[in-house]
Amino acid sequence: MNLTRMLLAGFLTYVGAAGLQAMAQLKEAATSAGPEGSQIIADAEHPQWLKHKDGRPFFMCGPGDPEDFLYRGTLNPDGTRDGDQMALISKLKGTGANCIYLMALRSHGGDGDKTHNPFVDNDPRKGVNPKVLDQWETWFAQMDKSGIVIYFFIYDDAVRIWSTGDAVGNQEKDFIHALVNRFEHHANLIWCIAEEYQERLSVERVKRIAAEIRAADDYDHPIAVHKLNGLAFSEFADEPNIDQFAIQYNITDADALHKAMVNTWKQAEGRYNLNMSEAKDWGTGQELRFRCWACAMGGAYVMVLGMDIATTPKSDLEDCGRLVRFFESTDFDKMSPADELRFAGTQYVLAQPGISYIAYASQLRGEIGLKNIPPGKYKLRWFDCATGKEVLQEKVIAAAGGQSWQKPDSIGDEIAVYVQRIGQ
C-alpha cells in the first residue's frame, strides 16, 4: 500500500461514516447557500436602477404596507405570532405585485407596542429571539419563492433603543449583523435602514449603520434609507453604501408626482435609484394606476402606502403586476425620463434616444407619438395598462422628426407603447 492510500485509509477510519456524511452536508450547504442569479442587486453600470444578478431588468411595484406585517396576530408565549402573514403572501402571489414594506423594530418609539420587536421577552438586553427569526424565515422563504421583495426596514420612525450618538455600539452592531446573517440568503431582499430617519438618527449614524449592513451582507443586497416628506437626498448622494432613496412625498396629483420624480431623478445624477415608497391617499382603481404609472415613467419604483394586502382589492394588486410585467419586458433600465420628446397625445416619455422609447398616456386623445426620432424601421408593442392586453406591430416605417401612430382598436385609451428601432 502506498503512502497516499495509507493516509486515506487512516482518515476514513478516523472520521467514520457519520463524519463523511457531515462533511458532505457542509459542502452542499456551502455550494447552495446564498441567492442565485435572480438576486436583486444595485446595477453598477446604471446605479439609477436595480437589476437581477444575471443581468435581467428588475422593476418593483406593489404594497407599501402593512408596516406591522411581522407582528400581526396573537402573541404566543415563545414570542412568535399567530397571524395572517401566509394568507397575505398567498393573496399577493400570482398578481405580479412584488413587494411588502415591513419593519423589524416598531417598539421603543415607533408605531407599534412594546412587543413589536424580535428580542427574547421583548427585552433588547436579552438579545434576539431565534424562534422569532425562525418564524420570519418561513414567511420570507415563501415571499422569496414567489418573487415578492422583502423590503426590510430595520427601524420604524422615532425608534431609539441604543443612545450612542453618531456611533453604532456593540449591541446595535450585534443586532444588525444577526438580522443580516439570518436573512441575507434571500434573492428578493432590500435593506432599508429606517423610516423617517431624521426623527431619531443623525446622518453619520445612518451612514455607519449602512456600513455595518454592507460588512455583514455577503451578497451585497441593495441598501436604502427613507426620509421625512421631501425630495432632497444630498446628504447620502455620494454615500457608497446607500443605493436607494426611499421617498416620502405626500401629494396625490399624478402629473405633480411625475414631475417631482423627474426632478429628483435629475438631482440624483445617476448616483442612486428612486423608490416612491410613501404618499398618502392614492385611492384605488384607475386613479391608483395613473399615479403608479406617473411615478414609474418619472424613473422611480413604486410602493403604495395603505395597500395593506388584506383589504386591498385584488384588481389593484394586478394593476401593479401589469406595470411590473410591462417594464420588465423592455429595456427601461437603459432609459431616462425624456418628456421633451413627447409628441401628439403622449403624456410621458422614457427614452434611450435613437434606440428605444416608452411613450405613455393615461387618457389618450388622438395618436401617440415621439419627437426627434431617427428615420428607420421600428417595432411597436402596444400595452393596455388597464387590462394588460398587448398588440405587436413590426417593421413600422418612421420618417425623421416628429412621428405619431394610431393605436390598435383593441387597446384602450390608458396606454403605453414600447418603441424599438430595428433598422434604417
Sequence and secondary structure as in RCSB ss.txt:
>XXXX:A:sequence
MNLTRMLLAGFLTYVGAAGLQAMAQLKEAATSAGPEGSQIIADAEHPQWLKHKDGRPFFMCGPGDPEDFLYRGTL
NPDGTRDGDQMALISKLKGTGANCIYLMALRSHGGDGDKTHNPFVDNDPRKGVNPKVLDQWETWFAQMDKSGIVI
YFFIYDDAVRIWSTGDAVGNQEKDFIHALVNRFEHHANLIWCIAEEYQERLSVERVKRIAAEIRAADDYDHPIAV
HKLNGLAFSEFADEPNIDQFAIQYNITDADALHKAMVNTWKQAEGRYNLNMSEAKDWGTGQELRFRCWACAMGGA
YVMVLGMDIATTPKSDLEDCGRLVRFFESTDFDKMSPADELRFAGTQYVLAQPGISYIAYASQLRGEIGLKNIPP
GKYKLRWFDCATGKEVLQEKVIAAAGGQSWQKPDSIGDEIAVYVQRIGQ
>XXXX:A:secstr
  HHHHHHHHHHHHHHHHHHHHHHHHHHHHHH S  TT EEE SS TTSEEETTS B   EEE   TTGGG SEE
 TTS EESSHHHHHHHHTTTS  EEEEEEE  TTSSS TT S BGGG GGG B HHHHHHHHHHHHHHHHTT EE
EEEEE TT  S   TTS  HHHHHHHHHHHHHHTT SSEEEEEESSGGGT  HHHHHHHHHHHHHH TT   EEE
E SSBS  GGGTT TT  EEEEE     HHHHHHHHHHHHHHHTTSSEEEEEE S   SHHHHHHHHHHHHTTTE
EEEETT  SSSS HHHHHHHHHHHHHHHTTTGGG EE GGGEEET  EEEEETTTEEEEEESS  S EEEEEE S
EEEEEEEEETTT  EEEEEEEEE SEEEEE   TTS SSEEEEEEEEE 
